[in-house]
């Protein structure tokens, strides 16, 4: 079953297993690509999306306004 991102729930489970899911939270860049912030899961630095090179993350535990929480991850 597709999740709306073009990948299935099974693929999400496989990604989580491959990454050794620990602490952290998942987010989406402005173009919908998922990424994870480790440890407490809150943004402390900005970076670049590996897929589309959009700005991701944030500062001082505040997510950039154009990024969103990936609730389905």
QUITAZI-V42180 format. One record per residue. N is the residue number from 0. RES is the residue in one letter. OMEGA is omega in whole degrees, 0 to 359 (999 if undefined). D_CENTER is the distance of its C-alpha to the mean C-alpha in Angstrom with 1 decimal. Layout:
# QUITAZI-V42180
n:N res:RES omega:OMEGA d_center:D_CENTER
n:N res:RES omega:OMEGA d_center:D_CENTER
This chain:
# QUITAZI-V42180
n:0 res:X omega:181 d_center:20.0
n:1 res:X omega:182 d_center:17.4
n:2 res:X omega:184 d_center:14.4
n:3 res:X omega:179 d_center:14.7
n:4 res:X omega:183 d_center:12.1
n:5 res:X omega:175 d_center:14.9
n:6 res:X omega:184 d_center:14.0
n:7 res:X omega:177 d_center:15.8
n:8 res:X omega:177 d_center:15.2
n:9 res:X omega:178 d_center:17.0
n:10 res:X omega:177 d_center:14.7
n:11 res:X omega:178 d_center:11.7
n:12 res:X omega:179 d_center:14.2
n:13 res:X omega:178 d_center:15.2
n:14 res:X omega:180 d_center:11.8
n:15 res:X omega:180 d_center:11.6
n:16 res:X omega:181 d_center:15.3
n:17 res:X omega:182 d_center:15.1
n:18 res:X omega:182 d_center:12.6
n:19 res:X omega:186 d_center:14.9
n:20 res:X omega:175 d_center:12.5
n:21 res:X omega:177 d_center:13.7
n:22 res:X omega:177 d_center:12.9
n:23 res:X omega:180 d_center:9.6
n:24 res:X omega:180 d_center:7.0
n:25 res:X omega:180 d_center:3.7
n:26 res:X omega:175 d_center:3.1
n:27 res:X omega:175 d_center:4.7
n:28 res:X omega:180 d_center:7.2
n:29 res:X omega:181 d_center:10.8
n:30 res:X omega:174 d_center:11.4
n:31 res:X omega:179 d_center:8.9
n:32 res:X omega:182 d_center:7.0
n:33 res:X omega:172 d_center:3.6
n:34 res:X omega:184 d_center:2.5
n:35 res:X omega:172 d_center:4.0
n:36 res:X omega:183 d_center:6.9
n:37 res:X omega:178 d_center:10.1
n:38 res:X omega:182 d_center:13.4
n:39 res:X omega:178 d_center:13.5
n:40 res:X omega:180 d_center:9.9
n:41 res:X omega:186 d_center:11.1
n:42 res:X omega:176 d_center:11.0
n:43 res:X omega:178 d_center:14.1
n:44 res:X omega:173 d_center:13.9
n:45 res:X omega:179 d_center:12.9
n:46 res:X omega:182 d_center:12.0
n:47 res:X omega:175 d_center:11.9
n:48 res:X omega:180 d_center:9.5
n:49 res:X omega:184 d_center:11.1
n:50 res:X omega:189 d_center:11.8
n:51 res:X omega:178 d_center:13.3
n:52 res:X omega:174 d_center:13.8
n:53 res:X omega:178 d_center:12.7
n:54 res:X omega:178 d_center:12.2
n:55 res:X omega:178 d_center:9.0
n:56 res:X omega:182 d_center:9.1
n:57 res:X omega:181 d_center:12.5
n:58 res:X omega:175 d_center:15.6
n:59 res:X omega:180 d_center:17.6
n:60 res:X omega:179 d_center:14.9
n:61 res:X omega:179 d_center:14.4
n:62 res:X omega:175 d_center:11.3
n:63 res:X omega:183 d_center:12.5
n:64 res:X omega:180 d_center:14.2
n:65 res:X omega:173 d_center:12.7
n:66 res:X omega:180 d_center:9.0
n:67 res:X omega:174 d_center:8.4
n:68 res:X omega:178 d_center:7.3
n:69 res:X omega:186 d_center:6.1
n:70 res:X omega:182 d_center:9.5
n:71 res:X omega:176 d_center:10.3
n:72 res:X omega:999 d_center:8.0
